[in-house]
Amino acid sequence: MSAASLDLKRSLSANGVDGDKDSKKARLERFVADQQLLGSQSVPTPHTPHVIHTTRLPDALRKKILVTGGAGFVGSHLVDLLMSQGHEVVVLDNFFTGRKANVEHWLHHPNFSLVRHDVTQPILLEVDQIYHLACPASPPHYQYNPVKTIKTSTMGTINMLGLAKRVKARILLASTSEIYGDPTVHPQPESYWGNVNTIGPRACYDEGKRVAETMMYAYKNQNGVSIRIARIFNTFGPRMHPNDGRVVSNFIIQALQNKDITIYGDGTQTRSFQYVSDLVNGLHALMNGEYDLPVNIGNPDEYSIKDFAIKIREMTQSKSQIIFMPKVADDPSQREPDITVARRELNWEPKVSVEEGLRNTIDYFRGEVEAAGEIVPTGPDAVKPKGAA
């Protein structure tokens, strides 16, 4: 081989090595940049297409927060808030009604963990705060397995209280306006003891939450556990389960498909509806405030069910007819929160109007209907959730 050929071979070999080194370095730099990006925001998904940016908190300020039921409708929105603030979030969910799609935009993030677990079984974790949201909240779903619903509210709450006691974490219970039953006081203040049928079809949920509140205060008084209790009124927004059988989801799905809008009863019964972001802000304010008695979190803007159906039909420009079916057993005749305590103690009140919230929710369900082709709403009878996970 000539000297010129040998020099050329050496030159090509050297350039190849250098080129390979440059390529590896570029790939490494790109990988590091990608990881930094993934650690600073959510990933757009079909279910959550918008990007949510996360704050970088110093260790002294960053909390480790457990959200039971965190893959559910309300829980997933709470997770979005906590992640955006820069905290470490552990979601515990058995996916009975929760859906992985609700939190998949966080699966890559180093501050997020998802654990498939049933709260009726104990679990050992190290956390600073516990938002205990786990429990089916839709009548058809919680009536499907009433014994399991009771176990979730009782055994699940005992397990979370035991965890809070062991690690000295503050725990917030997501209670419900259902503890007021079919109220004889209107609107309902926290001081009202309720009017509940203890053996009716809704009792597995109503009484389960009532005893959960009792256990919260037993652990507070006997063991010094730091507790918070939110009594949540009707809430709606994106990520509601399409088959949860509740008023908002059923009416919107029926209207979007030009199917009959079904009202159970004569439509004179009233409800108050709050948008999910308002609820999440209320839960966060309660958890991080100093008030430890029960607090109503809801929107006092009250509608009759018939007027609400008409409103949704108009907003969707639907051709649906409104039809009336027999009244459901133990369906409350009226429901409206007195939020005096929330205003005074938390400086909280709803900010999103029902109209604005409905626009967002209608857009969400329009996408769900288009993706599914057709959605058959759930009636009032007990039924297992469809396609929860």
Secondary structure as a PSIPRED ss2 file (coil, helix, strand):
# PSIPRED VFORMAT (PSIPRED V4.0)

   1 M C   1.000  0.000  0.000
   2 S C   1.000  0.000  0.000
   3 A H   0.000  1.000  0.000
   4 A H   0.000  1.000  0.000
   5 S H   0.000  1.000  0.000
   6 L H   0.000  1.000  0.000
   7 D H   0.000  1.000  0.000
   8 L H   0.000  1.000  0.000
   9 K H   0.000  1.000  0.000
  10 R H   0.000  1.000  0.000
  11 S H   0.000  1.000  0.000
  12 L H   0.000  1.000  0.000
  13 S H   0.000  1.000  0.000
  14 A H   0.000  1.000  0.000
  15 N H   0.000  1.000  0.000
  16 G H   0.000  1.000  0.000
  17 V H   0.000  1.000  0.000
  18 D H   0.000  1.000  0.000
  19 G H   0.000  1.000  0.000
  20 D H   0.000  1.000  0.000
  21 K H   0.000  1.000  0.000
  22 D H   0.000  1.000  0.000
  23 S H   0.000  1.000  0.000
  24 K H   0.000  1.000  0.000
  25 K H   0.000  1.000  0.000
  26 A H   0.000  1.000  0.000
  27 R H   0.000  1.000  0.000
  28 L H   0.000  1.000  0.000
  29 E H   0.000  1.000  0.000
  30 R H   0.000  1.000  0.000
  31 F H   0.000  1.000  0.000
  32 V H   0.000  1.000  0.000
  33 A H   0.000  1.000  0.000
  34 D H   0.000  1.000  0.000
  35 Q H   0.000  1.000  0.000
  36 Q H   0.000  1.000  0.000
  37 L H   0.000  1.000  0.000
  38 L H   0.000  1.000  0.000
  39 G C   1.000  0.000  0.000
  40 S C   1.000  0.000  0.000
  41 Q E   0.000  0.000  1.000
  42 S C   1.000  0.000  0.000
  43 V C   1.000  0.000  0.000
  44 P C   1.000  0.000  0.000
  45 T C   1.000  0.000  0.000
  46 P C   1.000  0.000  0.000
  47 H C   1.000  0.000  0.000
  48 T C   1.000  0.000  0.000
  49 P C   1.000  0.000  0.000
  50 H C   1.000  0.000  0.000
  51 V C   1.000  0.000  0.000
  52 I C   1.000  0.000  0.000
  53 H E   0.000  0.000  1.000
  54 T C   1.000  0.000  0.000
  55 T C   1.000  0.000  0.000
  56 R C   1.000  0.000  0.000
  57 L C   1.000  0.000  0.000
  58 P C   1.000  0.000  0.000
  59 D C   1.000  0.000  0.000
  60 A C   1.000  0.000  0.000
  61 L C   1.000  0.000  0.000
  62 R C   1.000  0.000  0.000
  63 K C   1.000  0.000  0.000
  64 K E   0.000  0.000  1.000
  65 I E   0.000  0.000  1.000
  66 L E   0.000  0.000  1.000
  67 V E   0.000  0.000  1.000
  68 T E   0.000  0.000  1.000
  69 G C   1.000  0.000  0.000
  70 G C   1.000  0.000  0.000
  71 A C   1.000  0.000  0.000
  72 G C   1.000  0.000  0.000
  73 F H   0.000  1.000  0.000
  74 V H   0.000  1.000  0.000
  75 G H   0.000  1.000  0.000
  76 S H   0.000  1.000  0.000
  77 H H   0.000  1.000  0.000
  78 L H   0.000  1.000  0.000
  79 V H   0.000  1.000  0.000
  80 D H   0.000  1.000  0.000
  81 L H   0.000  1.000  0.000
  82 L H   0.000  1.000  0.000
  83 M H   0.000  1.000  0.000
  84 S H   0.000  1.000  0.000
  85 Q C   1.000  0.000  0.000
  86 G C   1.000  0.000  0.000
  87 H C   1.000  0.000  0.000
  88 E E   0.000  0.000  1.000
  89 V E   0.000  0.000  1.000
  90 V E   0.000  0.000  1.000
  91 V E   0.000  0.000  1.000
  92 L E   0.000  0.000  1.000
  93 D E   0.000  0.000  1.000
  94 N C   1.000  0.000  0.000
  95 F C   1.000  0.000  0.000
  96 F C   1.000  0.000  0.000
  97 T C   1.000  0.000  0.000
  98 G C   1.000  0.000  0.000
  99 R C   1.000  0.000  0.000
 100 K H   0.000  1.000  0.000
 101 A H   0.000  1.000  0.000
 102 N H   0.000  1.000  0.000
 103 V C   1.000  0.000  0.000
 104 E H   0.000  1.000  0.000
 105 H H   0.000  1.000  0.000
 106 W H   0.000  1.000  0.000
 107 L C   1.000  0.000  0.000
 108 H C   1.000  0.000  0.000
 109 H C   1.000  0.000  0.000
 110 P C   1.000  0.000  0.000
 111 N C   1.000  0.000  0.000
 112 F E   0.000  0.000  1.000
 113 S E   0.000  0.000  1.000
 114 L E   0.000  0.000  1.000
 115 V E   0.000  0.000  1.000
 116 R E   0.000  0.000  1.000
 117 H C   1.000  0.000  0.000
 118 D C   1.000  0.000  0.000
 119 V C   1.000  0.000  0.000
 120 T C   1.000  0.000  0.000
 121 Q C   1.000  0.000  0.000
 122 P C   1.000  0.000  0.000
 123 I C   1.000  0.000  0.000
 124 L C   1.000  0.000  0.000
 125 L C   1.000  0.000  0.000
 126 E C   1.000  0.000  0.000
 127 V C   1.000  0.000  0.000
 128 D C   1.000  0.000  0.000
 129 Q E   0.000  0.000  1.000
 130 I E   0.000  0.000  1.000
 131 Y E   0.000  0.000  1.000
 132 H E   0.000  0.000  1.000
 133 L C   1.000  0.000  0.000
 134 A C   1.000  0.000  0.000
 135 C C   1.000  0.000  0.000
 136 P C   1.000  0.000  0.000
 137 A C   1.000  0.000  0.000
 138 S C   1.000  0.000  0.000
 139 P H   0.000  1.000  0.000
 140 P H   0.000  1.000  0.000
 141 H H   0.000  1.000  0.000
 142 Y H   0.000  1.000  0.000
 143 Q C   1.000  0.000  0.000
 144 Y C   1.000  0.000  0.000
 145 N C   1.000  0.000  0.000
 146 P H   0.000  1.000  0.000
 147 V H   0.000  1.000  0.000
 148 K H   0.000  1.000  0.000
 149 T H   0.000  1.000  0.000
 150 I H   0.000  1.000  0.000
 151 K H   0.000  1.000  0.000
 152 T H   0.000  1.000  0.000
 153 S H   0.000  1.000  0.000
 154 T H   0.000  1.000  0.000
 155 M H   0.000  1.000  0.000
 156 G H   0.000  1.000  0.000
 157 T H   0.000  1.000  0.000
 158 I H   0.000  1.000  0.000
 159 N H   0.000  1.000  0.000
 160 M H   0.000  1.000  0.000
 161 L H   0.000  1.000  0.000
 162 G H   0.000  1.000  0.000
 163 L H   0.000  1.000  0.000
 164 A H   0.000  1.000  0.000
 165 K H   0.000  1.000  0.000
 166 R H   0.000  1.000  0.000
 167 V H   0.000  1.000  0.000
 168 K C   1.000  0.000  0.000
 169 A C   1.000  0.000  0.000
 170 R E   0.000  0.000  1.000
 171 I E   0.000  0.000  1.000
 172 L E   0.000  0.000  1.000
 173 L E   0.000  0.000  1.000
 174 A E   0.000  0.000  1.000
 175 S E   0.000  0.000  1.000
 176 T E   0.000  0.000  1.000
 177 S H   0.000  1.000  0.000
 178 E H   0.000  1.000  0.000
 179 I H   0.000  1.000  0.000
 180 Y H   0.000  1.000  0.000
 181 G E   0.000  0.000  1.000
 182 D C   1.000  0.000  0.000
 183 P C   1.000  0.000  0.000
 184 T C   1.000  0.000  0.000
 185 V C   1.000  0.000  0.000
 186 H C   1.000  0.000  0.000
 187 P C   1.000  0.000  0.000
 188 Q E   0.000  0.000  1.000
 189 P C   1.000  0.000  0.000
 190 E C   1.000  0.000  0.000
 191 S C   1.000  0.000  0.000
 192 Y C   1.000  0.000  0.000
 193 W C   1.000  0.000  0.000
 194 G C   1.000  0.000  0.000
 195 N E   0.000  0.000  1.000
 196 V C   1.000  0.000  0.000
 197 N C   1.000  0.000  0.000
 198 T C   1.000  0.000  0.000
 199 I C   1.000  0.000  0.000
 200 G C   1.000  0.000  0.000
 201 P C   1.000  0.000  0.000
 202 R C   1.000  0.000  0.000
 203 A H   0.000  1.000  0.000
 204 C H   0.000  1.000  0.000
 205 Y H   0.000  1.000  0.000
 206 D H   0.000  1.000  0.000
 207 E H   0.000  1.000  0.000
 208 G H   0.000  1.000  0.000
 209 K H   0.000  1.000  0.000
 210 R H   0.000  1.000  0.000
 211 V H   0.000  1.000  0.000
 212 A H   0.000  1.000  0.000
 213 E H   0.000  1.000  0.000
 214 T H   0.000  1.000  0.000
 215 M H   0.000  1.000  0.000
 216 M H   0.000  1.000  0.000
 217 Y H   0.000  1.000  0.000
 218 A H   0.000  1.000  0.000
 219 Y H   0.000  1.000  0.000
 220 K H   0.000  1.000  0.000
 221 N H   0.000  1.000  0.000
 222 Q H   0.000  1.000  0.000
 223 N H   0.000  1.000  0.000
 224 G C   1.000  0.000  0.000
 225 V C   1.000  0.000  0.000
 226 S C   1.000  0.000  0.000
 227 I E   0.000  0.000  1.000
 228 R E   0.000  0.000  1.000
 229 I E   0.000  0.000  1.000
 230 A E   0.000  0.000  1.000
 231 R E   0.000  0.000  1.000
 232 I E   0.000  0.000  1.000
 233 F C   1.000  0.000  0.000
 234 N C   1.000  0.000  0.000
 235 T E   0.000  0.000  1.000
 236 F E   0.000  0.000  1.000
 237 G C   1.000  0.000  0.000
 238 P C   1.000  0.000  0.000
 239 R C   1.000  0.000  0.000
 240 M C   1.000  0.000  0.000
 241 H C   1.000  0.000  0.000
 242 P C   1.000  0.000  0.000
 243 N C   1.000  0.000  0.000
 244 D C   1.000  0.000  0.000
 245 G C   1.000  0.000  0.000
 246 R C   1.000  0.000  0.000
 247 V H   0.000  1.000  0.000
 248 V H   0.000  1.000  0.000
 249 S H   0.000  1.000  0.000
 250 N H   0.000  1.000  0.000
 251 F H   0.000  1.000  0.000
 252 I H   0.000  1.000  0.000
 253 I H   0.000  1.000  0.000
 254 Q H   0.000  1.000  0.000
 255 A H   0.000  1.000  0.000
 256 L H   0.000  1.000  0.000
 257 Q C   1.000  0.000  0.000
 258 N C   1.000  0.000  0.000
 259 K C   1.000  0.000  0.000
 260 D C   1.000  0.000  0.000
 261 I E   0.000  0.000  1.000
 262 T E   0.000  0.000  1.000
 263 I E   0.000  0.000  1.000
 264 Y E   0.000  0.000  1.000
 265 G C   1.000  0.000  0.000
 266 D C   1.000  0.000  0.000
 267 G C   1.000  0.000  0.000
 268 T C   1.000  0.000  0.000
 269 Q C   1.000  0.000  0.000
 270 T E   0.000  0.000  1.000
 271 R E   0.000  0.000  1.000
 272 S E   0.000  0.000  1.000
 273 F C   1.000  0.000  0.000
 274 Q E   0.000  0.000  1.000
 275 Y E   0.000  0.000  1.000
 276 V H   0.000  1.000  0.000
 277 S H   0.000  1.000  0.000
 278 D H   0.000  1.000  0.000
 279 L H   0.000  1.000  0.000
 280 V H   0.000  1.000  0.000
 281 N H   0.000  1.000  0.000
 282 G H   0.000  1.000  0.000
 283 L H   0.000  1.000  0.000
 284 H H   0.000  1.000  0.000
 285 A H   0.000  1.000  0.000
 286 L H   0.000  1.000  0.000
 287 M H   0.000  1.000  0.000
 288 N C   1.000  0.000  0.000
 289 G C   1.000  0.000  0.000
 290 E C   1.000  0.000  0.000
 291 Y C   1.000  0.000  0.000
 292 D C   1.000  0.000  0.000
 293 L C   1.000  0.000  0.000
 294 P C   1.000  0.000  0.000
 295 V E   0.000  0.000  1.000
 296 N E   0.000  0.000  1.000
 297 I E   0.000  0.000  1.000
 298 G C   1.000  0.000  0.000
 299 N C   1.000  0.000  0.000
 300 P C   1.000  0.000  0.000
 301 D C   1.000  0.000  0.000
 302 E E   0.000  0.000  1.000
 303 Y E   0.000  0.000  1.000
 304 S E   0.000  0.000  1.000
 305 I H   0.000  1.000  0.000
 306 K H   0.000  1.000  0.000
 307 D H   0.000  1.000  0.000
 308 F H   0.000  1.000  0.000
 309 A H   0.000  1.000  0.000
 310 I H   0.000  1.000  0.000
 311 K H   0.000  1.000  0.000
 312 I H   0.000  1.000  0.000
 313 R H   0.000  1.000  0.000
 314 E H   0.000  1.000  0.000
 315 M H   0.000  1.000  0.000
 316 T C   1.000  0.000  0.000
 317 Q C   1.000  0.000  0.000
 318 S C   1.000  0.000  0.000
 319 K C   1.000  0.000  0.000
 320 S C   1.000  0.000  0.000
 321 Q C   1.000  0.000  0.000
 322 I E   0.000  0.000  1.000
 323 I E   0.000  0.000  1.000
 324 F E   0.000  0.000  1.000
 325 M E   0.000  0.000  1.000
 326 P C   1.000  0.000  0.000
 327 K C   1.000  0.000  0.000
 328 V C   1.000  0.000  0.000
 329 A C   1.000  0.000  0.000
 330 D C   1.000  0.000  0.000
 331 D C   1.000  0.000  0.000
 332 P C   1.000  0.000  0.000
 333 S C   1.000  0.000  0.000
 334 Q C   1.000  0.000  0.000
 335 R C   1.000  0.000  0.000
 336 E C   1.000  0.000  0.000
 337 P E   0.000  0.000  1.000
 338 D C   1.000  0.000  0.000
 339 I C   1.000  0.000  0.000
 340 T H   0.000  1.000  0.000
 341 V H   0.000  1.000  0.000
 342 A H   0.000  1.000  0.000
 343 R H   0.000  1.000  0.000
 344 R H   0.000  1.000  0.000
 345 E H   0.000  1.000  0.000
 346 L H   0.000  1.000  0.000
 347 N C   1.000  0.000  0.000
 348 W C   1.000  0.000  0.000
 349 E C   1.000  0.000  0.000
 350 P C   1.000  0.000  0.000
 351 K C   1.000  0.000  0.000
 352 V C   1.000  0.000  0.000
 353 S C   1.000  0.000  0.000
 354 V H   0.000  1.000  0.000
 355 E H   0.000  1.000  0.000
 356 E H   0.000  1.000  0.000
 357 G H   0.000  1.000  0.000
 358 L H   0.000  1.000  0.000
 359 R H   0.000  1.000  0.000
 360 N H   0.000  1.000  0.000
 361 T H   0.000  1.000  0.000
 362 I H   0.000  1.000  0.000
 363 D H   0.000  1.000  0.000
 364 Y H   0.000  1.000  0.000
 365 F H   0.000  1.000  0.000
 366 R H   0.000  1.000  0.000
 367 G H   0.000  1.000  0.000
 368 E H   0.000  1.000  0.000
 369 V H   0.000  1.000  0.000
 370 E H   0.000  1.000  0.000
 371 A H   0.000  1.000  0.000
 372 A H   0.000  1.000  0.000
 373 G C   1.000  0.000  0.000
 374 E C   1.000  0.000  0.000
 375 I C   1.000  0.000  0.000
 376 V C   1.000  0.000  0.000
 377 P C   1.000  0.000  0.000
 378 T C   1.000  0.000  0.000
 379 G C   1.000  0.000  0.000
 380 P C   1.000  0.000  0.000
 381 D C   1.000  0.000  0.000
 382 A C   1.000  0.000  0.000
 383 V C   1.000  0.000  0.000
 384 K C   1.000  0.000  0.000
 385 P C   1.000  0.000  0.000
 386 K C   1.000  0.000  0.000
 387 G C   1.000  0.000  0.000
 388 A C   1.000  0.000  0.000
 389 A C   1.000  0.000  0.000
